């Protein structure tokens, strides 16, 4: 393994972590910001707005296919080259998305954008993980996690502002100057980390994982649609499950697997992969459910709904300075269980909101919910890598990124399923007059999923992650 000295090592981790977090934010934002711009984009392309979902799906599927291969690519060609190249691909594809005049052109460019995004996130995180001293890991992970929390919240209102006062094309054009600056900084700050062993590419593992990820992500999207075609959906999910089983079996037996599973034997990593995935699934549904609750359930306009949802963003930011001191004071296990229960309570509180709830109380619930989710997300993400040996970091990071991608898709799907179940309940109980009842049922469902994820944290030893938290 080669880790040559770099300006990042002299200046400290913060500069590189901030750069990678900024790139993450640009990538995550592009996945959410176009949601409110779809109607205007549809007019430009001469199609129905619903037809543009293929652009979002193509992007997600490209991520799903390439993320598992990102670790091998970074090890072979070096983190600096691949991260800079990923930024270049993403930026170039963004400009091409902006100048697209047909749906076909736009979808093709979104696929290209997905190639850049799939390499950008895992490779950037890997560079930070491998070069950050243990005592600085909490701060580094806290920096890397805020884009995933913030972008889904501010993306839709930002897209609405840009579309209303400029053009939807500027959603993509603004990535050009940002991307060029990020590329210049990446070449200076990202260390030239690569694996000198030159392990061969696992083509069987790549093919089986690609089939599994495409089938599962696409099947979950189909499952979340308003009208589910049961047989094709179940068939695709079964293919995905079978391909995933084959992939895991292959990774255990292959001499040079694309992903090694040894990191799952590290207790802290294993717990954060299982219980942590349930938590990530539940919070992924929140940005999807809150606007629906306020606009569809309570009849608010997009502007006032957006103002309320921004309270979640404020809570995310407010918690960041307290993250490291709290982890150091309480240790990972105690903090994640206490904060996890508070997070469960804040999710459940959303199910009891009504159109008559005072605005200050609604904003307080969302603000504190944002704080608890930020703390839990950072704590779980830091604990995941706290005890992973350096030699296994690339594989662990790839596995973590793949699981995260699936969790996001599953969260939105479960949110949609919860709404449909709520509609059935309201009809059976003859309470369809209650505003937002079906969406409230969905909040109850994701609350239960989040609570189930907490059970796994009880398996953690008392001193879990002490090498990072310094709490014995």
C-alpha positions in Angstrom: 0.0 0.0 0.0 1.4 3.4 -1.0 0.5 6.6 0.9 2.8 9.3 -0.3 3.2 12.5 1.6 0.8 15.2 0.5 -0.2 18.7 1.4 -3.1 17.3 3.2 -0.9 15.5 5.7 0.9 18.7 6.5 -2.2 21.0 6.7 -4.2 18.5 8.7 -7.2 16.5 7.8 -9.7 19.3 7.9 -8.8 20.7 4.4 -9.2 17.4 2.7 -12.3 16.4 4.6 -13.9 19.7 3.8 -13.1 19.3 0.1 -14.5 15.7 0.0 -17.6 16.9 1.9 -18.1 19.7 -0.6 -17.9 17.2 -3.5 -20.3 14.9 -1.7 -22.7 17.8 -1.3 -22.6 18.7 -5.0 -23.2 15.0 -5.8 -26.0 14.5 -3.3 -27.7 17.8 -4.1 -27.9 16.9 -7.8 -29.8 13.8 -6.8 -32.5 15.8 -5.0 -32.6 19.3 -6.5 -34.3 18.4 -9.7 -37.4 17.0 -7.9 -39.1 20.4 -8.0 -37.8 21.2 -11.5 -39.4 18.2 -13.2 -42.5 20.0 -14.5 -40.4 22.7 -16.2 -37.9 20.2 -17.6 -40.8 18.1 -19.0 -42.1 21.2 -20.9 -38.7 21.7 -22.4 -38.4 18.0 -23.5 -42.1 17.8 -24.6 -42.9 14.9 -22.3 -45.0 14.3 -19.2 -43.3 15.1 -15.9 -43.6 11.5 -14.8 -41.5 10.4 -17.8 -38.5 12.2 -16.3 -38.4 9.7 -13.4 -36.2 7.6 -15.8 -33.5 10.3 -15.5 -33.5 9.9 -11.7 -33.7 6.1 -12.0 -30.8 5.9 -14.5 -28.7 7.9 -12.2 -29.4 5.7 -9.1 -28.9 2.5 -11.1 -25.5 3.7 -12.4 -24.5 4.4 -8.8 -25.7 1.0 -7.7 -23.6 -0.8 -10.4 -20.3 1.0 -10.1 -20.1 1.6 -6.3 -19.0 -2.0 -5.6 -16.1 -1.6 -8.1 -14.9 1.7 -6.7 -12.6 0.2 -4.1 -10.7 -1.9 -6.7 -10.5 1.1 -9.1 -9.1 3.4 -6.3 -6.6 0.8 -5.2 -5.4 0.1 -8.7 -5.1 3.7 -10.1 -4.8 5.8 -6.9 -7.3 7.8 -4.9 -6.0 11.2 -6.2 -6.3 10.3 -9.8 -9.7 8.6 -9.5 -11.2 11.3 -7.2 -10.1 14.1 -9.6 -11.3 12.1 -12.6 -14.7 11.5 -10.9 -15.0 15.2 -10.3 -14.2 15.9 -13.9 -16.7 13.4 -15.2 -19.4 14.6 -12.9 -18.8 18.3 -13.8 -18.6 17.6 -17.6 -21.8 15.5 -17.4 -23.6 18.3 -15.4 -22.9 20.8 -18.2 -24.2 18.3 -20.8 -27.3 17.7 -18.7 -27.9 21.5 -18.8 -27.7 21.8 -22.6 -29.8 18.6 -23.3 -32.8 19.2 -25.5 -34.4 15.8 -25.5 -35.2 13.2 -22.9 -32.9 10.7 -24.4 -29.9 13.1 -24.3 -30.7 14.0 -20.7 -30.9 10.3 -19.6 -27.6 9.5 -21.3 -25.9 12.4 -19.5 -27.5 11.4 -16.1 -25.9 8.0 -16.6 -22.5 9.6 -17.3 -23.1 11.8 -14.2 -23.8 8.6 -12.2 -20.4 7.2 -13.3 -18.7 10.3 -11.7 -20.9 10.1 -8.6 -20.3 6.4 -8.1 -16.5 6.9 -7.9 -16.6 10.3 -6.1 -18.3 9.3 -2.9 -16.6 6.0 -1.9 -13.1 7.0 -3.2 -13.3 10.4 -1.4 -14.3 8.7 1.9 -11.6 6.1 1.5 -8.9 8.8 1.1 -10.1 10.5 4.3 -10.4 7.2 6.3 -6.9 6.1 5.4 -5.2 9.3 6.2 -7.0 10.4 9.3 -5.5 9.7 12.8 -7.9 7.8 15.1 -8.3 10.8 17.4 -9.5 13.0 14.5 -11.9 10.4 13.0 -15.0 11.7 14.7 -14.5 15.2 13.3 -13.7 13.9 9.9 -16.7 11.6 9.7 -19.0 14.4 11.0 -17.7 16.6 8.2 -18.4 13.8 5.6 -21.9 13.0 6.8 -23.6 16.4 6.7 -24.1 16.5 2.9 -26.2 13.3 3.1 -28.3 14.8 5.8 -28.6 18.4 4.4 -28.9 17.9 0.6 -32.2 16.0 0.7 -33.7 18.8 2.9 -32.5 21.9 1.0 -32.4 20.4 -2.5 -36.1 20.6 -3.4 -36.6 24.3 -2.2 -33.3 25.3 -3.9 -34.4 23.6 -7.1 -37.7 25.5 -6.9 -36.0 28.9 -6.5 -33.6 28.3 -9.4 -36.4 27.1 -11.6 -38.7 30.0 -10.7 -36.1 32.9 -11.0 -33.7 31.5 -13.7 -34.0 28.2 -15.6 -33.8 24.6 -14.6 -30.6 24.4 -16.7 -28.8 26.5 -14.1 -29.3 23.6 -11.6 -26.6 21.9 -13.6 -24.6 24.9 -14.9 -23.6 26.0 -11.4 -21.6 22.7 -11.0 -19.1 23.9 -13.6 -17.2 26.5 -11.5 -17.6 24.5 -8.4 -16.3 21.3 -10.1 -13.3 23.1 -11.6 -12.2 24.5 -8.3 -12.7 21.2 -6.6 -10.6 19.4 -9.2 -7.7 21.8 -8.7 -7.9 21.4 -4.9 -8.3 17.6 -5.2 -5.0 17.3 -7.1 -3.3 19.2 -4.2 -5.0 17.8 -1.2 -5.9 14.1 -1.9 -3.0 11.8 -1.2 -1.8 9.3 -3.8 -3.0 6.2 -2.1 -3.0 3.0 -4.1 -2.4 -0.7 -3.6 0.9 -2.0 -5.0 -0.2 -5.6 -5.0 -2.2 -5.2 -8.3 -4.9 -7.7 -7.5 -6.8 -8.9 -10.5 -10.3 -7.6 -11.3 -13.1 -9.8 -10.0 -15.2 -9.9 -13.1 -17.6 -12.6 -11.7 -18.1 -10.7 -8.5 -18.7 -7.5 -10.5 -21.2 -9.0 -12.8 -23.2 -10.8 -10.0 -23.1 -7.7 -7.8 -24.2 -5.5 -10.7 -27.2 -7.8 -11.4 -28.0 -7.8 -7.7 -27.9 -4.0 -7.3 -29.8 -3.2 -10.5 -32.5 -5.7 -9.7 -32.8 -4.7 -6.0 -32.7 -0.9 -6.6 -35.1 -1.1 -9.6 -37.4 -3.6 -7.8 -37.6 -1.3 -4.8 -38.5 1.6 -7.0 -41.2 -0.4 -8.7 -42.5 -1.5 -5.2 -42.7 2.2 -4.2 -44.9 3.2 -7.2 -48.6 4.0 -6.7 -49.7 1.1 -9.0 -47.6 -2.0 -8.4 -47.4 -4.7 -11.0 -46.9 -7.6 -8.6 -45.5 -10.4 -10.7 -42.7 -8.4 -12.5 -41.8 -6.6 -9.2 -41.6 -9.8 -7.2 -39.6 -11.5 -10.0 -37.1 -8.7 -10.2 -36.6 -8.7 -6.4 -36.2 -12.4 -6.4 -33.5 -12.2 -9.1 -31.8 -9.5 -7.1 -31.9 -11.5 -3.9 -30.5 -14.6 -5.7 -27.7 -12.6 -7.3 -26.9 -11.1 -3.9 -26.7 -14.5 -2.3 -24.5 -15.7 -5.1 -22.2 -12.7 -4.8 -21.8 -13.1 -1.0 -21.0 -16.8 -1.5 -18.5 -15.9 -4.3 -16.8 -13.3 -2.1 -16.2 -15.8 0.6 -14.6 -18.3 -1.7 -12.8 -16.3 -4.4 -9.0 -15.8 -4.1 -9.2 -12.1 -5.1 -12.8 -11.0 -4.4 -14.0 -7.5 -5.3 -15.3 -7.1 -1.7 -13.8 -9.0 1.2 -16.3 -9.7 4.0 -13.7 -10.0 6.8 -14.7 -6.6 8.1 -18.1 -7.9 9.1 -16.2 -10.0 11.8 -15.2 -6.7 13.4 -18.0 -6.3 15.9 -18.4 -2.6 15.7 -18.5 -2.7 11.9 -20.9 -5.6 11.8 -23.3 -3.9 14.2 -23.3 -0.6 12.3 -23.9 -2.5 9.1 -27.0 -4.4 10.3 -28.6 -2.1 12.9 -27.1 1.0 11.3 -28.7 0.1 7.9 -32.1 0.0 9.5 -31.4 3.5 11.0 -30.3 4.8 7.6 -33.3 3.3 6.0 -35.7 5.1 8.4 -34.1 8.5 8.1 -34.0 8.2 4.3 -37.8 8.3 4.3 -38.0 11.6 6.3 -37.2 14.1 3.4 -39.7 12.2 1.3 -42.5 12.1 3.9 -42.3 15.6 5.5 -43.2 17.6 2.4 -46.0 15.2 1.6 -47.4 15.6 5.1 -47.4 19.4 5.0 -48.5 19.9 1.4 -50.7 16.9 0.6 -51.9 16.1 4.1 -52.2 19.6 5.6 -52.8 21.6 2.4 -49.8 24.0 2.8 -48.2 25.6 -0.2 -44.6 24.6 -1.1 -43.1 27.8 0.3 -44.4 27.4 3.9 -43.8 23.7 3.8 -40.2 24.3 2.7 -39.7 26.8 5.6 -40.8 24.2 8.1 -38.6 21.5 6.7 -35.6 23.8 6.8 -35.9 23.4 10.6 -34.5 19.9 10.1 -31.5 21.4 8.3 -30.9 23.9 11.2 -31.0 21.1 13.7 -28.4 19.1 11.6 -26.0 22.1 11.7 -26.6 22.9 15.4 -25.6 19.5 16.5 -22.2 19.4 14.6 -20.2 21.3 17.2 -21.5 19.1 20.0 -20.8 15.8 18.2 -17.2 15.2 19.3 -17.6 16.3 22.9 -20.7 14.1 23.4 -19.0 11.0 22.0 -15.9 11.7 24.2 -18.0 12.2 27.3 -20.5 9.3 26.9 -18.7 6.8 24.6 -20.3 5.3 21.5 -22.6 2.7 23.0 -24.3 4.9 25.7 -24.6 7.9 23.3 -26.1 5.9 20.4 -28.7 4.2 22.6 -29.8 7.4 24.4 -29.7 9.5 21.3 -31.3 6.7 19.3 -34.3 6.7 21.7 -34.6 10.4 21.3 -34.5 10.0 17.6 -37.3 7.4 17.8 -39.4 9.9 19.9 -38.8 12.7 17.4 -39.9 10.5 14.4 -43.0 9.4 16.3 -43.8 13.0 17.2 -44.2 13.7 13.5 -47.1 11.3 13.4 -49.0 13.5 15.9 -48.7 16.8 14.1 -51.9 18.3 12.8 -52.8 21.4 10.7 -53.6 23.1 14.0 -50.3 22.4 15.7 -48.5 25.7 16.5 -45.8 26.5 14.0 -43.2 27.0 16.8 -44.0 23.5 18.1 -43.8 21.9 14.7 -40.4 23.6 14.0 -39.1 22.6 17.5 -40.0 18.9 16.8 -38.3 19.1 13.4 -35.3 21.0 14.8 -34.6 18.6 17.6 -35.3 15.7 15.2 -32.6 17.1 12.9 -30.2 17.3 15.8 -30.8 13.7 16.9 -30.6 12.3 13.4 -27.3 14.2 12.8 -25.8 12.8 16.0 -26.9 9.2 15.3 -25.8 9.3 11.6 -22.3 10.7 12.6 -21.9 8.3 15.5 -22.8 5.2 13.5 -20.7 6.2 10.6 -17.6 6.9 12.8 -18.1 3.7 14.9 -18.3 1.6 11.7 -14.6 2.3 10.8 -13.2 2.9 14.3 -11.8 -0.7 14.7 -11.4 -1.7 11.0 -7.7 -2.5 10.2 -6.1 -0.3 7.6 -5.6 -3.3 5.2 -9.3 -3.9 5.2 -10.4 -0.3 5.0 -11.0 -0.3 1.2 -13.2 -3.4 1.3 -15.1 -2.1 4.4 -15.7 1.3 2.7 -17.0 -0.4 -0.4 -19.3 -2.6 1.6 -20.5 0.4 3.6 -21.2 2.5 0.5 -23.1 -0.3 -1.2 -25.3 -0.9 1.9 -25.9 2.8 2.2 -27.1 3.0 -1.4 -29.6 0.2 -0.9 -30.8 1.7 2.4 -31.6 5.0 0.7 -33.7 3.3 -1.9 -35.4 1.1 0.7 -36.2 4.0 2.9 -38.2 5.9 0.2 -39.9 2.6 -0.8 -41.0 1.9 2.7 -42.2 5.4 3.1 -44.4 4.9 0.0 -45.6 1.5 1.3 -46.5 3.0 4.6 -48.6 5.6 2.9 -50.5 3.0 1.0 -51.1 1.0 4.2 -52.3 4.1 5.9 -54.8 4.7 3.1 -56.2 1.1 3.6 -56.4 1.6 7.4 -58.3 4.9 7.0 -60.8 3.3 4.7 -61.3 0.3 7.0 -61.7 2.5 10.0 -63.7 5.1 8.1 -61.5 8.0 9.2 -60.5 9.3 5.8 -61.4 12.8 7.1 -58.3 13.0 9.3 -55.7 15.2 7.5 -52.6 13.3 6.5 -53.6 10.1 8.3 -52.0 7.8 5.7 -48.6 9.7 5.9 -48.7 9.6 9.7 -49.0 5.8 9.5 -45.9 5.8 7.4 -44.1 7.8 10.1 -45.2 5.2 12.7 -43.8 2.4 10.5 -40.4 4.0 10.0 -40.3 4.7 13.7 -40.6 1.0 14.4 -37.9 0.2 11.9 -35.6 2.7 13.6 -36.4 1.2 17.0 -35.6 -2.3 15.7 -32.2 -1.0 14.6 -31.5 0.2 18.2 -31.8 -3.4 19.4 -28.6 -4.3 17.5 -26.7 -1.6 19.3 -27.2 -3.5 22.6 -24.7 -6.1 21.3 -21.9 -3.5 21.4 -19.3 -3.8 24.2 -19.2 -1.1 26.7 -15.9 0.3 25.4 -16.9 0.1 21.7 -14.8 2.4 19.5 -12.7 3.5 22.5 -9.7 4.0 20.3 -11.6 6.8 18.7 -13.7 8.2 21.5 -11.0 7.8 24.2 -13.8 6.8 26.5 -13.1 3.6 28.5 
